[in-house]
């Protein structure tokens, strides 16, 4: 089952498997249900005409996006190379407690074919393709999206305490194209691919698999919900295992295309 959110003349509207759901449907209400009840609930809702209108981010305005850091060995190595405090990332990678940080509130998240950005005060900016979990009120994984945790590596590398500035700004969080409803057991070995083009030509490509994530997905979710409640559900990015070389930085006009499993998210780097 596949949920998408579309812009219509009457405002945002959700669809299931390319057919519009009733106008009053809200993801935040659906995510109050336990995982085992979601499929049956959706099947019982009447659907109408086929979808039209541009895709929006599948994150509703009041929902939150959180992110995990240094969950892949490749990410640890890259962070150590860029940082002036190299051992902090090795310690995070090996520690019992994962790194978790706030990424965006829903109204800041951009969707498929919407523009992402690079910071104007940064010289080294990269995409970070990440499996993004959809979590219900009870802390169960009920589906996934494609996420791009756009980051300013020079700002983070200068001092780890600058992480919020490196990670949180306008156009730094893209999620889409929709939500594929599935359990965590089917997310443990998905392919992740990224292709970046500039003036129509590839300038960077990379690939990994979710099986390379060091921690179980349920462990990341359990730490997120340890002292936080998400009554309307939440989204959790699970870290990146693809890191461009040190001499590569995104530029305005670049196109970033990320495919995870069956879903593809594409965004162009724009300006504010």
NUKOLMAR-837594 format. One line per field, with one value per residue: residue number from 1; x, y, z of N, C-alpha, C, CB in turn. Coordinates in steps of 0.2 Angstrom, whole numbers, plus 5000, padded with zeros to 4 digits. Each point is the difference from the previous one (the first is absolute). Glycine has a CB too. Example, Ala and Ser with C-alpha at 12.3 -4.5 7.8 and 13.67 -1.06 7.14 Angstrom:
<fipas>
num c(1:2)
n.X c(5066:5007)
n.Y c(4972:5011)
n.Z c(5039:4990)
ca.X c(4996:5004)
ca.Y c(5006:5006)
ca.Z c(5000:5001)
c.X c(5004:4996)
c.Y c(5006:5005)
c.Z c(5000:5003)
cb.X c(4991:5006)
cb.Y c(4994:4997)
cb.Z c(5006:4990)
</fipas>
This chain:
<fipas>
num c(1:2:3:4:5:6:7:8:9:10:11:12:13:14:15:16:17:18:19:20:21:22:23:24:25:26:27:28:29:30:31:32:33:34:35:36:37:38:39:40:41:42:43:44:45:46:47:48:49:50:51:52:53:54:55:56:57:58:59:60:61:62:63:64:65:66:67:68:69:70:71:72:73:74:75:76:77:78:79:80:81:82:83:84:85:86:87:88:89:90:91:92:93:94:95:96:97:98:99:100:101:102:103:104:105:106:107:108:109:110:111:112:113:114:115:116:117:118:119:120:121:122:123:124:125:126:127:128:129:130:131:132:133:134:135:136:137:138:139:140:141:142:143:144:145:146:147:148:149:150:151:152:153:154:155:156:157:158:159:160:161:162:163:164:165:166:167:168:169:170:171:172:173:174:175:176:177:178:179:180:181:182:183:184:185:186:187:188:189:190:191:192:193:194:195:196:197:198:199:200:201:202:203:204:205:206:207:208:209:210:211:212:213:214:215:216:217:218:219:220:221:222:223:224:225:226:227:228:229:230:231:232:233:234:235:236:237:238:239:240:241:242:243:244:245:246:247:248:249:250:251:252:253:254:255:256:257:258:259:260:261:262:263:264:265:266:267:268:269:270:271:272)
n.X c(5004:5007:4995:5001:4998:4992:5004:4983:4998:5000:5017:5011:4991:5008:5001:4998:5011:5002:4987:5000:5002:4986:5006:5003:5013:5007:5012:4994:4989:5010:5009:4987:5003:5009:5009:4986:4992:5009:4993:4986:5001:5002:4988:4990:5005:4987:5014:4992:5007:5012:5007:4996:5013:5015:5002:4995:5014:4992:5002:4983:5007:5002:5012:5013:5008:5006:5013:5004:5013:5006:4988:5014:5014:4997:4997:5013:5008:4993:5002:5016:5002:4994:5007:5010:4995:5009:4993:4985:4999:5006:4989:4988:5005:4999:4986:4992:4996:4996:5008:4983:5003:4985:5001:4988:4990:4993:5004:5016:4994:5004:4990:5008:5008:5005:5013:5008:5006:5015:4998:5000:5011:5005:5014:4991:4983:5001:4985:5000:4993:4992:4992:4989:4996:4985:5002:4984:5000:5010:5015:4993:5012:4984:5014:5014:4998:5012:5006:5007:5007:5001:5014:5005:5011:5004:4990:5005:5016:4999:4995:4994:4994:4996:4989:4990:5009:5000:4984:4993:5000:4986:5000:5004:4987:4999:4988:4998:4999:4994:5003:5006:4987:5014:4999:5013:4998:5003:5014:5012:5004:4994:5011:5005:5000:5006:4998:5007:4994:5010:4989:4988:5012:4995:5006:4998:4997:4999:4995:4998:4991:4992:5013:5008:4989:5014:4984:4991:4995:4998:5013:4994:4987:5006:5007:4987:4993:5012:4990:4987:4985:5002:4983:5005:5011:5014:5005:5012:5009:5004:5012:5004:5005:5003:5014:4998:5015:5002:4995:4983:4995:4985:5004:4986:4995:5001:4988:5002:4995:4999:4997:4995:4997:4994:5008:5007:5002:5001:5006:5004:5012:4987:5008:4992)
n.Y c(4994:5011:5011:5009:5013:5005:5016:4997:5015:4995:5004:4989:4990:4989:4994:4986:4998:5017:5003:5016:4992:5006:5014:4992:4991:5006:4990:5004:4989:4989:5002:4996:4984:4992:5001:4993:5014:5004:4989:5003:5016:4999:4990:5011:5012:4999:5000:5012:4999:4991:5008:5013:5006:5001:4986:5009:4995:4985:5014:5003:5015:4990:4990:5003:4998:4992:5000:4987:5009:4987:4988:4998:4995:5012:5009:4997:5004:5014:5004:4997:5010:5013:5000:5012:4985:4987:4996:5007:4987:4989:5003:4999:4986:4994:5006:4987:5013:4997:5014:5003:5014:5004:4996:5011:5005:4990:5014:4995:4988:5007:4988:4995:5014:5010:5008:4989:5014:4997:5007:5013:4993:4986:5002:4985:4999:4983:4999:4994:4989:4999:4986:5013:4988:5005:5000:4995:5010:4987:5008:4994:5004:5005:5001:5002:5014:4997:5008:5010:4999:5014:4998:5015:4986:5014:4999:4986:5003:5013:4990:4983:5015:5001:4986:5013:5006:4986:4999:5014:5007:5001:4983:4989:4991:4993:4992:4993:4987:4996:4994:4986:4997:4992:4995:5007:4987:5010:5009:4987:5004:5017:4998:5013:5004:5014:5001:5014:5003:5012:5004:4986:4994:4989:5013:4985:4985:4997:4985:5000:4988:5008:4989:5014:5002:4997:4997:4987:5012:4997:5009:5013:4999:4999:5014:5007:4995:5003:5013:4999:4997:4998:5005:4998:4985:5004:5000:4990:5008:4984:5013:5005:4985:5015:5009:5008:4996:5010:5005:4999:5016:4995:5010:5006:4986:4986:4992:4995:4987:4995:4985:4997:4985:5004:5015:5008:5012:5008:5012:5008:5003:5012:5011:5001)
n.Z c(5000:4990:5013:4986:5010:4985:5003:5000:4994:5016:5004:4997:4992:5008:4986:5008:4987:4993:5011:5005:5014:5000:4996:5014:4994:5014:4993:5014:4999:4995:5013:5010:4993:5010:4987:5001:4994:4986:4992:5005:4998:4985:4997:5006:4990:4989:4991:4993:4989:4997:5011:4993:5006:4997:5007:5012:5005:5000:5010:5003:5000:5013:4994:5008:4986:5014:4991:5006:5001:4994:4991:4991:5007:4990:5013:5007:4987:4999:5015:4999:4987:5007:5015:5002:5007:4990:5013:4996:4989:5009:5011:4990:4996:5015:5006:5005:4992:4983:5000:5005:4991:5001:4984:5003:5011:4989:4996:4996:4990:4986:4997:4991:4994:5015:4995:5009:5004:4998:5014:4990:5010:4989:4991:5002:4994:5001:4994:5015:4987:5015:4996:5003:5012:4995:5017:5001:5011:5001:4995:4985:4990:4994:4989:4997:4996:4991:5014:4990:5017:4988:5008:4999:4998:5005:5013:5005:4999:5010:5011:4999:5004:4983:5003:4999:4988:4992:5000:4998:4984:4994:4995:5014:4994:4984:5008:4985:4997:5015:5012:4991:5012:5004:5014:5002:4990:4987:5006:4999:4984:4995:4989:5008:4982:5004:4984:5006:4985:5001:4987:5001:5010:5012:5009:5007:4995:5016:4999:5016:5001:5011:5002:5004:5014:5010:5003:4997:4990:5016:5005:4993:5008:5015:4998:4995:5014:5012:5002:4987:5004:4984:5006:4984:5001:5002:4985:5008:4987:5002:4997:4986:4997:4991:5006:4985:5000:5012:4986:5004:5003:4995:4988:5004:4991:5010:4994:5016:4990:5017:4992:5017:4991:4988:5002:4987:5012:4985:5010:4987:5011:5001:5004:5014)
ca.X c(4996:5005:4997:5003:4997:5000:4997:4994:4997:4997:5005:5003:4995:5003:4997:5002:5001:4998:4993:5000:4996:4995:5004:5002:5005:5007:5005:5001:4995:5001:5006:4998:4998:5005:5002:4996:4993:5000:4998:4993:4996:5001:4996:4993:4998:4998:5004:4996:5004:5007:5004:5003:5003:5007:5001:5003:5003:4995:5001:4995:5003:5001:5005:5007:5005:5007:5005:5005:5007:5006:4997:5004:5007:5002:4999:5005:5007:5000:4999:5006:5004:4998:5000:5006:4999:4999:4998:4993:4996:5002:4997:4993:4998:5001:4996:4994:4995:5001:4999:4994:4999:4994:5002:4996:4993:4998:4999:5006:5002:4999:4998:5003:5001:5000:5007:5004:5004:5006:5000:5004:5006:5004:5003:5000:4993:4999:4994:5001:4994:4998:4994:4997:4994:4994:4999:4994:4999:5002:5007:5001:5002:4995:5001:5006:5000:5007:5002:5006:5002:5005:5005:5006:5005:5005:4997:5000:5006:5003:4999:4994:4995:4997:4996:4994:5001:5002:4995:4993:4999:4995:5002:5005:4997:4996:4997:4995:4995:4994:5002:4999:4998:5003:5003:5007:5004:5001:5004:5006:5004:4998:5005:4999:5005:4999:5003:5000:5002:5002:4999:4998:5005:5002:5006:5001:4996:5002:4995:5001:4994:4998:5003:5006:4999:5003:4995:4994:4995:4995:5004:5000:4993:4999:5003:4996:4994:5001:4998:4996:4993:4998:4993:4998:5005:5006:5004:5007:5005:5004:5007:5002:5006:5003:5003:5004:5007:5002:5000:4994:4995:4995:4999:4993:4998:5001:4994:5002:4995:5001:4995:5001:4995:4995:4999:5005:4999:5004:5000:5005:5002:4998:5002:4995)
ca.Y c(5006:5006:5007:5006:5006:5004:5006:5001:5006:5001:4998:4994:4994:4993:4994:4994:4996:5005:5002:5005:4998:5006:5006:5001:4995:5003:4995:5000:4996:4993:4998:4999:4993:4995:4998:4994:5002:5005:4998:4999:5007:5003:4997:5002:5007:5000:5004:5003:5001:5000:5006:5006:5005:4999:4996:5004:4996:4996:5002:5005:5006:4999:4994:5001:4995:5000:4996:4996:5002:4996:4994:4996:5000:5005:5007:5001:5002:5006:5005:5001:5003:5007:5003:5002:4996:4994:4994:5000:4996:4993:4999:4999:4994:4994:5001:4997:5005:5003:5007:5002:5008:5003:5002:5004:4999:4998:5005:5001:4995:5000:4994:4998:5005:5006:5001:5000:5005:5000:5006:5006:5001:4994:4998:4993:4997:4993:4996:4994:4996:4997:4997:5004:4996:5003:4997:5002:5002:4995:4998:4994:5001:4998:5001:5003:5005:5002:5006:5003:5004:5005:5002:5004:4996:5005:5003:4995:4998:5005:4998:4996:5004:5004:4996:5003:5004:4996:4995:5003:5007:5000:4996:4995:4993:4998:4993:4998:5003:4998:4996:4993:4997:4994:4999:5001:4994:5001:5006:4999:4999:5004:5004:5007:5002:5008:5003:5008:5003:5007:5002:4994:4995:4997:5003:4995:4994:4996:4995:4996:4997:5002:4995:5003:5004:4996:4999:4998:5005:5001:5003:5007:5002:4999:5005:5006:5001:4999:5005:5004:4998:5002:4998:5000:4997:5004:4997:4999:4998:4995:5001:4999:4996:5003:5006:5002:5001:5006:5005:5001:5004:5001:5007:5002:4998:4993:4996:4994:4994:4995:4994:4995:4995:5001:5007:5004:5007:5004:5007:5005:5005:5006:5006:5002)
ca.Z c(5000:4999:5002:4998:5001:4994:5000:4996:5001:5007:5005:5000:5001:5000:4995:5001:4994:4995:5000:5005:5006:5002:5001:5007:5003:5002:5002:5007:5003:4998:5004:5007:5000:5000:4993:4997:4999:4995:4993:5000:5001:4993:4995:5001:4998:4993:4996:4994:4994:5000:5003:4996:5004:5002:5006:5006:5005:5004:5007:5002:5003:5007:5002:5000:4997:5003:4996:5003:4997:5000:5001:4995:5001:4996:5002:5005:4997:4997:5006:5003:4996:4999:5006:5004:5006:4997:5004:5002:4996:5001:5006:4999:4996:5004:5006:5001:4999:4994:4999:4997:5000:4997:4993:4997:5001:4994:4995:4997:4996:4993:4997:4993:4994:5003:5001:5006:5000:5004:5004:4997:5004:5000:4994:4999:5001:4997:5002:5004:4998:5006:5001:5004:5003:5002:5006:5003:5007:5005:4999:4996:4993:4996:4993:4998:4994:4998:5003:4998:5006:4997:5006:4999:5003:5003:5006:5005:5002:5004:5007:5001:5003:4995:4996:4998:4994:4995:4998:5000:4997:4995:4995:5001:5002:4995:5001:4995:4997:5004:5006:4999:5006:5001:5007:5001:4998:4993:4999:5003:4994:4994:4996:5000:4995:4999:4993:4999:4993:4999:4993:4997:5000:5006:5004:5006:5000:5006:5002:5006:5002:5007:5004:5003:5006:5006:5005:4998:4999:5005:5005:4999:5002:5007:5004:4999:5004:5007:5004:4996:4997:4993:5000:4993:4996:4999:4995:5003:4995:5004:4999:4993:4999:4993:5001:4994:5002:5003:4995:4997:5004:4995:4998:4997:4993:5000:5001:5005:4999:5005:4999:5005:4999:4995:5000:4998:5002:4995:5001:4997:5005:4998:5004:5004)
c.X c(5004:4996:5004:4996:5001:4997:4994:4998:4996:5005:5003:4995:5004:4997:5003:5000:4997:4992:4999:4995:4996:5004:5002:5005:5007:5004:5001:4995:5001:5006:4998:4998:5006:5002:4995:4993:5000:4998:4992:4996:5001:4996:4993:4998:4998:5005:4997:5005:5007:5004:5002:5003:5007:5001:5003:5004:4995:5000:4995:5004:5002:5005:5007:5004:5006:5005:5005:5007:5005:4997:5003:5007:5002:4999:5005:5007:5000:5000:5007:5005:4999:5001:5006:5000:4999:4997:4993:4996:5001:4996:4992:4999:5000:4995:4993:4994:5001:5000:4993:4999:4994:5002:4995:4993:4996:4999:5006:5003:4998:4999:5003:4999:4999:5007:5003:5005:5007:5000:5005:5007:5004:5003:5000:4993:4999:4993:5002:4994:4999:4994:4997:4994:4994:4998:4993:5000:5003:5007:5001:5002:4994:5001:5006:4999:5008:5001:5006:5002:5006:5004:5006:5006:5006:4998:5000:5007:5004:4999:4993:4994:4996:4995:4993:5000:5002:4994:4993:5000:4995:5002:5005:4997:4995:4998:4995:5001:4993:5002:4998:4999:5003:5003:5008:5004:5001:5004:5008:5006:4998:5006:4999:5005:4999:5004:4999:5002:5001:5000:4999:5005:5001:5006:5002:4995:5002:4994:5002:4994:4999:5002:5006:4999:5002:4994:4994:4995:4996:5004:5000:4993:4999:5004:4997:4994:5001:4998:4996:4994:4999:4993:4998:5005:5007:5004:5007:5004:5005:5008:5002:5006:5004:5003:5005:5007:5001:5000:4993:4995:4994:5000:4993:4999:5001:4994:5003:4994:5002:4995:5002:4994:4996:4999:5005:4998:5005:4999:5005:5002:4999:5003:4994:4997)
c.Y c(5006:5006:5005:5006:5005:5007:5001:5007:5002:4999:4993:4994:4994:4995:4994:4996:5004:5001:5005:4997:5006:5006:5001:4995:5003:4994:5000:4996:4992:4997:4999:4993:4996:4997:4995:5003:5005:4998:4999:5006:5003:4997:5002:5007:5000:5005:5002:5000:4999:5006:5005:5005:4998:4996:5005:4995:4996:5002:5006:5006:4999:4994:5002:4995:5000:4996:4997:5001:4994:4993:4995:5001:5006:5007:5001:5002:5007:5006:5001:5004:5007:5004:5002:4996:4993:4994:5000:4996:4993:4998:4999:4994:4993:5001:4996:5004:5002:5008:5001:5007:5002:5003:5006:4999:4999:5006:5003:4995:5001:4993:4999:5005:5007:5002:4999:5005:4999:5006:5005:5001:4994:4999:4993:4997:4994:4998:4994:4995:4995:4996:5003:4996:5004:4996:5002:5002:4995:4998:4994:5003:4998:5001:5004:5005:5000:5007:5003:5005:5005:5003:5004:4997:5005:5003:4995:4998:5005:4999:4996:5004:5004:4995:5003:5005:4997:4996:5003:5007:4999:4995:4995:4993:4999:4993:4999:4993:4999:4995:4993:4997:4993:4999:5001:4994:5000:5005:4998:4999:5004:5003:5007:5003:5008:5001:5008:5002:5007:5001:4993:4994:4997:5003:4996:4995:4996:4995:4997:4996:5001:4994:5002:5005:4996:4998:4998:5007:5002:5003:5007:5003:5000:5006:5007:5001:4999:5005:5005:4997:5003:4998:5000:4996:5004:4997:5000:4998:4996:5000:4998:4996:5002:5007:5002:5002:5008:5006:5002:5004:5001:5008:5001:4997:4992:4996:4994:4995:4995:4994:4996:4995:5002:5008:5004:5007:5004:5008:5004:5005:5007:5006:5003:5006)
c.Z c(5000:5001:4997:5002:4995:5002:4995:5000:5007:5005:4999:5001:4999:4995:5002:4994:4994:4999:5006:5006:5002:5002:5007:5003:5002:5002:5008:5004:4999:5004:5007:5001:5001:4993:4997:4998:4994:4993:4999:5000:4993:4995:5001:4998:4993:4996:4994:4994:5000:5002:4994:5004:5003:5006:5005:5004:5004:5007:5002:5004:5007:5002:5000:4997:5005:4996:5005:4997:5001:5001:4995:5002:4995:5002:5006:4998:4997:5005:5003:4996:4999:5007:5003:5006:4998:5004:5002:4996:5001:5007:4999:4996:5005:5006:5000:4998:4993:5000:4996:5000:4996:4993:4998:5002:4993:4995:4996:4995:4992:4997:4993:4995:5003:5001:5007:4999:5003:5004:4997:5004:5001:4993:4998:5002:4996:5002:5004:4999:5006:5000:5006:5003:5002:5007:5003:5007:5005:4999:4995:4993:4996:4993:4999:4995:4998:5003:4997:5006:4997:5005:4997:5004:5003:5007:5005:5002:5004:5008:5000:5003:4995:4996:4998:4994:4994:4997:4999:4997:4994:4994:5001:5002:4994:5002:4995:4996:5003:5005:4997:5007:5000:5007:4999:4997:4992:4998:5001:4994:4994:4997:5001:4995:4999:4994:5001:4994:5000:4993:4995:5000:5008:5003:5006:5000:5006:5001:5006:5001:5007:5004:5003:5006:5006:5005:4997:4999:5007:5006:4999:5002:5007:5004:4998:5004:5007:5005:4996:4998:4993:4999:4993:4996:4999:4994:5003:4994:5004:4998:4993:5000:4994:5002:4994:5002:5002:4995:4996:5004:4995:4998:4998:4993:5000:5001:5004:4999:5005:4999:5006:4999:4994:4999:4998:5001:4996:5002:4997:5006:4998:5004:5004:4997)
cb.X c(4991:5007:4995:5005:5002:4999:5011:4997:4999:4989:4994:5010:4991:5003:4999:4995:5000:5010:4996:5001:5009:4992:4993:4989:4995:4994:5006:5005:4992:4996:5007:4996:4990:4997:5012:5006:4997:5009:5011:5002:5003:5011:5008:5000:5008:4988:5010:4993:4991:4999:5004:4991:4989:5003:5002:4990:5009:5001:5012:4990:4994:4989:4991:4998:4996:4993:4999:4992:4998:5008:4990:4991:5001:4997:4988:4994:5001:4994:4988:4998:5000:4992:4990:5000:4996:5009:5011:5002:5000:5011:5009:4999:5006:5012:5006:5004:4999:4995:5013:4995:5012:4995:5005:5006:5001:4994:4990:5003:5000:5006:4990:4997:4996:4989:4998:4999:4990:5006:4998:4989:4994:4992:5007:5013:4996:5012:4995:5007:5002:5007:5004:5004:5009:4997:5012:4995:4990:4989:5002:4992:5013:4992:4988:5007:4989:5000:4994:4998:4997:4992:4997:4993:4997:5004:4993:4989:5000:4999:5006:5007:5007:5010:5006:4996:5004:5011:5006:4997:5012:4996:4997:5006:5002:5005:5002:4998:5006:4992:4998:5007:4990:5003:4990:4998:4994:4989:4990:4994:5004:4989:5001:4997:4999:4999:4998:5002:4994:5006:5008:4994:5006:4994:4997:5005:4997:5007:4997:5008:5002:4990:4995:5005:4990:5011:5005:5001:5000:4994:5007:5008:4996:4999:5010:5004:4994:5010:5010:5010:4995:5012:4998:4993:4991:5000:4992:4996:4999:4990:5002:4995:4994:4992:5000:4990:5003:5006:5012:5001:5009:4993:5012:5000:5003:5011:4994:5007:4997:5005:4999:5005:5000:4994:4992:5003:4996:5000:4995:4995:5009:4989:5009:5006)
cb.Y c(4994:4993:4996:4993:4998:4989:5005:4987:4999:4996:5009:5005:5006:5002:5008:5000:4989:4996:4989:5010:4993:4992:5005:5005:4992:5010:5002:5011:5010:5002:5005:5012:5002:4997:5002:4992:4998:5005:4994:4989:5001:5003:4990:4992:5005:4998:4994:5007:5007:4991:4993:4998:5004:5010:4990:5008:5008:4991:4996:4991:5007:5006:4993:5005:5002:5000:5008:4991:5012:5009:5005:5000:4988:4992:4999:4992:4988:4995:4997:4989:4990:4996:4994:5011:5010:5003:4999:5012:5009:5001:5006:5012:5006:4999:5012:4994:5003:4989:5002:4989:5001:5002:4988:5001:5007:4992:5003:5006:4992:5011:5000:4988:4991:4999:5009:4988:5007:4993:4993:5005:5009:4995:5010:5000:5012:4997:5004:5006:5001:5008:4989:5011:4992:5004:5000:4992:5007:4996:5005:4993:5000:5002:5000:4991:5007:4993:4996:4999:4991:5002:4990:5010:4991:5002:5008:4996:4994:5008:5011:4990:5000:5008:4990:4998:5008:5000:4992:4993:5004:5012:5009:5009:5001:5007:5001:5012:4999:5002:5009:5000:5007:4999:4993:5007:4994:4995:5007:4995:4989:5002:4991:5000:4989:5003:4989:5001:4991:5001:5010:5007:5005:4989:5011:5009:5000:5009:4998:5008:4991:5006:4991:4999:5006:5007:5008:4988:4997:4990:4990:4998:4996:4988:4994:4999:4996:4994:4999:5006:4998:4999:5005:5011:4993:5003:5005:4997:5011:4993:4997:5011:4990:4992:4998:5004:4991:4994:4997:4989:5005:4991:5000:5011:5011:5002:5004:5007:5003:5009:5001:5009:4997:4989:4998:4992:4997:4991:4998:4998:4992:4994:5003:4996)
cb.Z c(5006:4991:5010:4990:5012:4993:5003:5002:4987:4995:5008:5004:4996:5012:4991:5011:5006:4995:4994:4992:5004:5003:4991:5001:4992:5005:4989:4998:4999:4989:4992:5001:4993:5012:5003:5008:5012:5006:5000:5006:5012:5003:5000:5009:5009:5003:5004:5008:4997:4991:5009:4991:5004:4994:4994:5000:5001:4992:5001:4999:4992:5001:4995:5011:4988:5011:4991:5003:5002:5005:5004:4991:5004:4991:4997:5007:4998:4990:5002:5006:4994:4991:5002:4995:5007:4993:5004:5004:4992:4994:5006:4999:4990:4996:5001:5009:5012:4995:4999:5004:5001:5011:4998:4990:5011:5006:5007:5010:5010:4998:5006:5003:4992:5005:4991:5002:5000:4991:5010:4996:5006:5009:5002:5002:5002:5001:4989:5009:4988:5006:4996:4994:5004:4988:5002:4992:4997:5000:5011:5006:5002:5009:4997:5004:5004:4990:5010:4987:5009:4991:5006:4998:4992:4988:4994:4995:4989:4991:5004:5000:5011:4999:5006:5012:5008:5004:5006:5010:5003:5003:4993:5005:5012:4991:5013:4998:4989:4991:5009:4989:5001:4988:5004:5010:5009:4999:5003:5010:5005:5005:4992:5013:4994:5012:4993:5012:4995:5011:5002:4993:4989:4997:4995:5007:4988:5005:4988:5005:4991:4996:4993:4988:4994:4998:5007:5005:4987:4996:5001:4990:4989:4999:4999:4988:4990:4996:5007:4996:5012:4996:5011:5002:4995:5012:4990:5011:4994:5000:5012:4997:5006:4993:5012:4995:4992:5008:4999:4994:5008:5006:4996:5008:4995:5004:4989:5008:4988:5008:4987:5008:5012:5002:5009:4991:5012:4991:5011:4988:5003:4996:4991:5010)
</fipas>
